[in-house]
Amino acid sequence: MRIKSGSLLIIALASILITSAMIPAFAIQLDTLLIPKRDKAEALYKAISVVYIEYPNGGKLQSMLQNANDQIEFKADKNTVGMQELINRINNNLVREKSSPVIVEDVKVDYKAVLKADERRAVLEHNVKLDVLITRFVLNVGSTSEGTFIDLNWRGLHIDEPVVLTTEKYGDVEINFPSGYYYNKNPEVMKALESTDAMKVLSSPSIDFRELTDVPINKWHWLFDPTGSIKESERFGFTEVEGANVVTFFALGEGSIREGIHREKTTKVDVAVDGVKYTVRSTSPPSSATIQITGYATESIQGSDEGALVFDFVPEGAGKSYTGGFPIVVLAVLGGLMGAVAGFVLWRANKK
């Protein structure tokens, strides 16, 4: 359903909304499909940052790092030492800081850190991917007319503490901070920098998705695909899931009048080691996310609690007919940005 249910909608939108909207090339930071009647889902998180240590004046760091070409890469699951502690920390965070009832049952980690350096700077690409299995996001199951209420507070999970995993090839690796790579592969670099402001950059957590809750769910772009309500939908590969013949998209990351332009995040500090000046900086892509929900879902915010009310079918009066009776609704954006959302759906379909 995630791939093919939008076929008819895409054709209609493309024919109605001819636009040259550019699709942003971010790394996806959250991608998930929620099926309320199953109350269990995979949430795929990705964190990417690039950390530069620049040494144009030479010095100790240049001698330690120039011409470096190395990496750490591994996958971890529940059998990896340290993973259960990671799961416990995420669950504690969800309860303590997000007031979310969601339980993380399992996590898989895909970690990769690559260091390349020349005579002027060292560049570390730090990648952490989390495949998080969540459950208990359904808060209340109502009648067909009342709908089902689900929790969305969990989307902004974060961990501020070190996360150490024990690997067969590399021994103990701290994966949450870029400094974890250096402590494992170049401890002498960390010894030179750990008493400087460089730690503000090197100890910035990767598992930090708070920006996804900093933007309230009612400020995310929203649209739904009613393909399943079309009698001929089976010809386009539509498969009804748990009685729902519609899918709703909440998307964050496309610039708009409300949100402004999403830009990469940059942190920079200048430090001195043995009298030589260095620059340490990091960049990471803008926040972006896609939450797909089987059913017709609308946001619901009660104080600090954010969720969605979900129905199996589009409620009467919610849709509007276009192009010979084909019902579509694109209420996601203000200021005439419907074309950008159409492009986003096309990008999603091609991406899958």
N, C-alpha and C positions, 0 to 999 in steps of 0.2 A: 504493500500500500504506500509506502514511503516514496517509491520510485514512480509507479505507473498511475497512481490515482489522479495525478495532475495533468494527464495527457490532454483531456478535453479542455480543461481550464486554460492550459498554456496556449492552445490553438486559438481560443476565443480572445484571450488577453492580447496575444501577439497581433491579431487582426484588428482589434479595437484600439489598442494603445501603441501606435507606432512611435517608438522613441529611441534615442541613442544613449540611453542611460548606461553608464559604465559600471561594471560589477567590480566591487573592491576585492583586491587579492589579499585578504588577510588570512592568517592562519585561523582556523575555527577554534575557538576556545571552549565552546560547549555545544554539543550536538546530541539530542536525545529524542526518542519517540515514547510518549506516555500512552499506555492503554489502560484506562481506569478500571475496566473489569478484570484485568489481570493483577493490578496493583503491584507490579514489579517491572523494572525497566533498567536499561543500560544507559548511563550518562557518560559520554565520552568527552573528557576534558583535555585540553592541550595548552601548554605554556611554553613559549619560546622567548628567549632573550639573547642578545649578542652583547658580549662584554669586551671592551677594548682596554688594554693597558698600553699606553703610548709612552715611548721613551726617546723622543727626538734628541735629547741631550746626552744619550748614552747612559752610562752608569751601571750599577749592579743589576738592575732588572733586565737591561738589555743583554748583558752577558749570560743571564740565566735563561732567557726566553728566546732570543733570536734564533731563527731557523727551526724552532720547535714545530713538530708535525705529529700529533698523537691524538688519541681519543679513548673514551670509555663508552661502551655500548652494551646493554644487557636488557633482558626482560625479567620480570619478577612476578610471582604469584603467591598464593596462600602458603605454599611450601617454603618460601624464602624467609629466612630469619629477619625479623624486623617488620614484616608485612602486617602481622596482627596488631602490633603497636600502632602502625599507621591507620588501620581501620578504626581502632579504639579512639585515636585522636580526632579523626574526622567525626565520628559519632558524638564525642563529647563536645566538639565545636558546634555541631548542629543544634544540640540541646541547649548549650550554654549561651551562644551568641546569636543563633538564628531562630530560636524558639520553634524549631521544626520537629515534627514527630517522625520524620523519615529516618529509617534505619539503613545503614550501609552494611550489606551482607558480605560483600566481597569486593576486592580491588585487584586489578592487574596493572602493572607498571611497565612502560616502555621508556627507557632512559637512554639518552645519547648526548654526549658532550664532546665536541671536536675543537681542538686547539691548533691554530696555524699562526706562524709568526714570521716576521722578516726583521730587517735591521732597524725599523722604525716603530713597529707596534706588534702586539700579540692580540689575536682575535679568538675569543671563545664563543662558540655557538652552543647554547645550553637548551636542551629540549627535554621536557617531561610530559609524558602522556599518561593519563589515568583512565582506565576503563572501570567505572564504578557501578556496581550493581546495587540499586536502591529498591526499597519496598516501604509500604505503609504511607505512601503519599496520598492515598484516598482518605479523606477525613469524614465524609458523610455520604451515604448512598441514599438518594431520595427516589421518589416515584419517577415514572417517565416524564411527567410534567414538571416535577420539581428539579430534576437533574442531580448530578453527582458533584460534590465539592472536593477539589484536590488542592494540596499544598504546593506552593512554588518557592517558599522561603529557602529551601535547600540549595538553590542554584548558585548562591554566592559563597560556597564553602571556601575555607582557607585554613592554613596551618602556619603559624609563625615560628615554630620550633624546628630544630634540625630533624631530619628524617634519615636514619641510617639503616641501610640494607646490607646484608652480608652476602657477598657473591663469591662464587668459586674461583673466578678468574682474577678479580680485583681486590678481594677482601672486603673490608667495610667501606662503603661509599655513602657519603651524605648527598642526597639528591635534591633537597629543597633549595639550597643556596648554590650559586655559581662557585663559591669558595670551596665547595665539596670536591669539585674536580681538582683544584689546585692542591688541596690538602692531601689528596690521594696520589697525584702525579708529580706535583712540584711543590713539596712542602716548604722548601727554602724560600719560594716566592711569598707564601703566606707568612712565614716568619718575618720577612722584611716589611710586610704591609699590615699585619694584624693590629698594630698600635696606631694606625693612621686612619684618616677619614675614608680611605679606600674601602673599609669594611661596610660603609653605608651602601655601597654598590654591590660588593661581593657577597654580602649577607642579606640581600633583598630576596624574600621568599618567592619561589616560582609557583608554589601551590597557593595562589592567592587570587580568587575570582570574585572578590568583593564588589568589583565594578558592575557585576551582573545584577547585584541587588541595589547598588547605588542608584541605578536607573529603575524607577518603579515599573512594574509590569504594565501599567496603563500607559506608559510612555514608549513601550516597545511597538514596533510595527506589527500589524495584525491583519490577517486575511484568512478566509476559509475556502476550501475547494469542495464544492458540492457534487463532484463527478458521480458519486454513487447514487445520487437521486435521479440520474438520467437513466431511462430504461435501457438504452443501448450501451451502458457503461462497460459491460463485460467485454465488448469488442475491443476496448481500449486497455484491457488488462487489469481492470479494477477488481480488487478482492475485498469484500466486506470483512471487517475485523470486529468480532465480538458484537455484532448487531449494529455497528456504526457505519453509516454510509456516507460519511463526510469526514474530512480531516482539517484541523485548524493549525495555523502557523503563527507563532510568536517569534519575531526576529529582531535582533539588536545588532547594530553595526553599520547600517546604511545612514549616511548623514542626512539630516533633515532640518527644517526650520526650528523644530522643537529641540533637537539634540545638538545642532551644530555639526561641524565637520569632525569626524573622528580622526585623530592624528596619533602617530606613534608616540610612545612615552620615552622620554630621555632623562637620564640622571647623569650628572657629571661632577667630579671633584678633582681638585689639584692637590697633590701631596708631595712631600719631600722625603727622600730616604738618603741618608748620609750626604745631605747638602745638594742632592740632585733632584730637580723637579720632574714630576711625572703627572700624567693625566689618566684617570680611570673613569670610564663612562660606560653606560649600558643603554641599549635601545630595545624596545619590544613593540610588537604590532598593536594596533587598536583593539579594544574589546569587541568581540563579535560572538553571536550565539544564535542557535535555532532550537526552539522547543516545538515539536509537533505533537499534537494531541488528537487521538482518534475521537471524533465527535465534534459537535459545534460547541466551542468553548469561548466564554467571555471572561475577562479579568474580574476579580473580586478583591478589593482591598478593605480591610477592617483594621484601622490603626496601623501597627507595624506588621500585621499578618497579611501576606499576599498569596492569592491562590487563583483558581479558575473554576467556574461553574460549567459543567459539561453535560450536553444532551446528545443522545444518539442521532437525532435528526435535527435539521434546521427548523427552529420554531416558526410558526406561522407569522408572516409579516417581516421576517428577518432578511429575506432575500429580495432581489429585484430581477426581473427578466430582461434579457438583452438577446439580440441576434436570434430571432425566431423562437423565443421561449426558453433559451438557455439561461438558467439563473446563476448569476455570479455576484459576489459582494466583495469589494475591496475598500474597506474602511480604515486601512492601516495607517495612512499618512495624511498630513494636511498640506495645503499649499500646492496642490496639483502634482503630487509625486507618485501618482498611481503607476506611471510608466516604470519608475524605478523598482517598484515592488514586483511588477510583471517580470522585469529583468531578473530580479532576485529568484523568482520561482523557476525561470528558465535555467539559471545558473545551478540551482539545487538539483534540477532534473538531470542536467548534463554531468554534474559532479558525481552523482550516484551511478 
